[in-house]
């Protein structure tokens, strides 16, 4: 669990993240999934992500068996949803936050509170998306496997045929599900990872663009500069110097 607070508008910073749940307790948050904006603010909003932390799928699967929830329409949209967090979910989250100050209590009581949070998510407007995280062979599970495969090879030349074969699906099925969940193709996703890794590295080394480019898989510095400017709106060195003096929250 991570808790962030800020007193000013922060500079946008691209990142590849795998949260199950994000809450905006005060103020507002704007998240881009591909080129699709998602806005959240007061009252508190919930954001299930495309992949859950270790142990979460088993928890969800167990709750589905024990709770025997009623049938719902399968989720067929992107891997991010926004809705108001109800009082039951908020109560469980506040109790978990309070336990952070008591490590001994957290070890004993934390698992049961986390389990309760999963239960309220399974009975929320995001129930269909949450269920997929605990369902083996679901679209989210397939996309999560593809993302893990790409992240291990983000600095290499990859073939979609190899990716599809390694995760046990067809190229057409992979492309359709990946675009639905992430709003981009697998190769576009790989490019975003490369550029985001390059941007983070350039903040500490703004004058070494070529070396940073090679480290993330670019053989041609001009290609990095061209794609970097297209994504972030400025050349690599100029953008990195600006970020050094900007207000940034990087997860």
N, C-alpha and C positions, 0 to 999 in steps of 0.2 A: 504494500500500500504506500502511495506517495501523496503528499499534501503540498500544494503550491499556493502561494499568496503573492500578490503584486499590487502596487498602488498606481500603476500607469499602464498605458497601452504598450504592449510589447511588440517587438519586431517579429514578423512572420519567420518561422524557421522550419524548413522541411524536415521530416523525420519518418522513419519506418517504425511503427509501434504496434504492439499487440495487446491492447488493453481489453479486459472484459467489460469494465464499467468505469465511466468517468462522470463525475458530478460537478456541476457549476453551482457552488453554494451562494455566490454573490458576484455581481457584475455580469460579464458575458464572455462567451468563447465562440470563435469562428473557426471551423475545421474544413479543410478541402479534401475530398476524396476524389482523386483524379482532378477533373475540372468542375466538380459539383460542390457547391458550398453547403455547409450544414451549420446552422446557427443555434446556439443555446444560451439561455440566461435565466434570470430570476422569473418565475420560481425555478427551483432546482430542476435540472434536466438529467436524464440518464442516457448514456451512450454505450451500448454493448458494441464490442469490436468484432473483428473477423476471426480472432483466435483467442483462446482462453489460456490462463496460466496452467502450469502442470497440476494435475489432479482435478481440475474443473470438469472435464468431460465425464469422468467417473462419478462425480458428485451429481451432475445433472441426470445422468442415466439412472442412478439409484433413486433419485427423487421422482423421476417419471414412473418408475416401477411402483414405488410405494404410494405415490399420490394418485395414480391412475387418472391424470387430468383428462378433461373432455377433449374430443377432437377439435383441432383448429385448422384453418387454412394454412398450407405450407408457405413459408417465406420465400418469395421469388425476386426480391429486390437486392439492393447493394448491401454490403457487409457492415453497414452503419445505420442506426436508427436513433431518433430523438423523441423523447416524450417526457411529460412531467413525472417526477418521482413522487409516489403517494406517501402518506404518513407512515405506513407500515415499513416500507423500504427505508425511509429516512430514519425511523426509530432504530432499526437494526444497524444502519451505517453509523449513527451517532454512538451507539453502544460499542461498536468496534473501534471507533476513534478513541473513545475514552480508555479502552483497554491498552492502547499503545503506551500509556504512561505507567502501566503496571505489567511488566514483562512476565511475571509469574502467573498472574491472572490470564494474560493473553495466551500463554501456552495451553492452559486448561480450557478456557472458555472460548478462545478465538475460533477453533474449528466449528463449533456449534453455531456461532453467530454467522460465520461465512456461509455455512449450509443454509441458514435461514435466509440470508440475502439471495442465494440462488433460488430458493423457493419463491420468494416474492417476485423475482425476475421472471420465473416461469409462469406467474400469474399476473403479468403486467402486459401492457400493449406490445412489448417486445418478446412475448412468449415464443412465437414461432422462430425468431432468429436465435433466441437463447437455446431452444430445443436442439437446433442443428449442431450446436457446439458439443452436445453429448450424444450425438447419433453417428455411429460409425458408418462410413460410406456416404455421408451427406455431402451436399455441394460445398458447404463451408469446410468440411474435413478435407475434401479434394483440393480446394484452393489453398488451404493452410499447408498441405504437403507440397504443393507447387511453389509456394512462397519460400518455404524452408529450403527447397532445392535450389531456387534462384539465388537466395541470399548466400548460400555456400559457394556459388560460382559467379557472383555479380561482376567480378573483374575479369571474367573469361568470355570467349565467344561461345555462345550456347546455341543448340539446335532444339527447336520446339518438339521435333520428333523424339529426341532423346528424353526430354522432360516428360512428355506424355507416356512414353514407354516405361520410364522408371517409376512413375506413380500409378501405372496400371489403368490408363484411360486412352481414349482416342484424341487426336489433335483437335478435331472439331468440338468434342465435348469439353475438353480443357479450355479451349478459346472461349466458348460460349459462357461457361460458368465463371471463368476468370474475369471476363469483361463485366458480367453482371455484378459480381461481388466487389471488384476493385475499381470499376469504371475505366479500366485500361487493359491493354493486352499484356501478355507475359514479357515481351521484349520492351514495351514501354515501362513496365514496372521495374525491370532490370536497369533501364536508363535512369529512372528516378533515383534508385538506390545509389548508382554511381555518382550522380550529380550531388546528392545529399551528402554522401561520404566526402566527396571532393570539397564541398562548401565547408563542412566542419573542419577538415584539415587545413583549408586555406585561412581560416580565422587565426591560426597560430603561425602560418607561413605564407603570408599574402604575396610574396615576391617569388615564390617557387612554383609557379603555375604548371610548368612542364612536368616537374617531378611528381607533383600531386596527381596530375592527369595520368601519368604512367602507372601510378600506384593503384588507381581505380579501374584500369583497363583501357585507357585511351592511348593509342600509338601516335596520334596526331594532335598536337596542342591546339591547332586551329579548330579542329572538330570539337574539342572540349570547350573552347571559348565560344564557339557558335551556339552549341547546345546549352551551355551555361547561361549565356545572355538571353536566349529564348525562354528559359525556365525562370530565371531570377531577375531579369530586366536590366542587368548590368554586366560588364566583363568581369571575369573572376577576381582579378587583383583589386579592382575598384570596389566591387561588392564586399570583398573580405575586409578592406580597410574601413568601409562604412559600418560593417557589423561590429568591428572592434570598439566603435564608439556609440553603438546603439544599445537600447534596452532590450535584452534577449532573455527569454525563458526557454532553455533547451532541455528536453526530457532525455 
